[in-house]
Amino acid sequence: MLAFAHGFGGGDSAEPSSMHAARLRPFSNARRRGTTVVETAFVLPVFLIFVLSLIEFGHALMIKNMLRSATRSGARLGATDGNSSSAVEALVKQKLGAVMDPELASVSVKNAQVYDGGGTTPTDGQAIEALPAMEVADADPRQLFLVRARIAYNDVALVPMPFMQDVVLEGQAFIRHE
């Protein structure tokens, strides 16, 4: 009986104990607002970095796809008779002008007959870049050539990063002259 008088008994007491009342009282709004501000301060920067990284990655992929598309168009132009390497390079730069400053891109037309020889072929970017330049107007029928475009990532990045200074985006297309 004494337990019921002090509020420590079963739930049949008419008055709730002070311990139960303290547990049932909601948090004050000021205390909850402080918790929300602290949670936001921790989560918001991480979330924004994640979202901005996705945007930057998508932009880099768009530039890379545009480089590939422009070099394919240039290669198709160069494959036909009557076109020069300078016309191919101009077309590639014109196509790239839709998404970036085309003067920042390096466009070249290379002789790729080494791939027809059956020996060791260049596989990395430096070896491909070392292939000899060629004039497509002087190309023999069925001669393999390469149109290549390169640009430094930081030249087209939305937010250039110092640790990305050595990254180069490139596109290339191989085709035979008709």
Residue pairs with C-beta under 8 A, 6 or more apart in sequence:
3 9
4 10
4 12
4 13
6 17
7 13
7 15
7 16
7 17
7 18
7 19
7 20
8 17
16 24
52 159
55 158
56 157
56 158
56 159
59 156
59 157
59 158
60 153
60 156
60 157
60 169
62 99
63 99
63 100
63 151
63 156
63 169
64 169
64 170
64 171
65 171
66 95
66 96
66 98
66 99
66 100
66 171
67 96
67 105
67 149
67 150
67 151
67 169
67 170
67 171
68 171
68 172
68 173
69 95
69 171
70 91
70 92
70 93
70 95
70 96
70 149
70 171
71 92
71 107
71 147
71 148
71 149
71 171
71 172
71 173
72 147
72 173
73 91
73 92
73 95
74 88
74 89
74 91
74 92
74 95
74 107
74 109
74 147
74 173
75 88
75 145
75 146
75 147
75 173
75 174
75 175
76 175
77 83
77 87
77 88
77 91
78 85
78 87
78 88
78 109
78 136
78 145
78 147
78 175
78 177
79 136
79 175
79 176
79 177
79 178
80 178
81 178
82 137
83 136
83 137
84 135
84 136
84 137
85 109
85 133
85 134
85 135
85 136
85 137
88 107
88 109
88 136
88 147
89 107
89 108
89 109
92 105
92 107
92 147
92 149
93 102
93 103
93 105
93 107
94 102
96 102
96 105
96 149
99 156
100 151
100 155
100 156
101 155
104 151
104 152
104 155
104 156
105 149
105 150
105 151
106 149
106 150
106 151
107 147
107 148
107 149
108 129
108 133
108 147
108 148
108 149
109 133
109 134
109 135
109 136
109 145
109 146
109 147
109 148
110 128
110 131
110 132
110 133
110 134
110 145
110 146
110 147
110 148
111 131
111 132
111 133
111 134
111 143
111 145
111 146
112 131
112 144
112 145
112 146
112 174
113 143
113 144
114 121
114 122
114 131
115 121
115 144
115 174
116 144
122 128
122 130
122 131
125 168
125 170
128 146
128 148
128 172
129 148
131 146
134 145
136 145
136 177
139 145
139 177
140 177
141 177
141 178
142 176
142 177
143 176
143 177
144 174
144 175
144 176
145 174
145 175
145 176
145 177
146 172
146 173
146 174
147 172
147 173
147 175
148 170
148 171
148 172
149 170
149 171
149 172
150 168
150 169
150 170
151 168
151 169
151 170
152 165
152 167
152 168
152 169
153 164
153 167
153 168
153 169
154 160
154 161
154 164
154 165
154 167
156 169
157 164
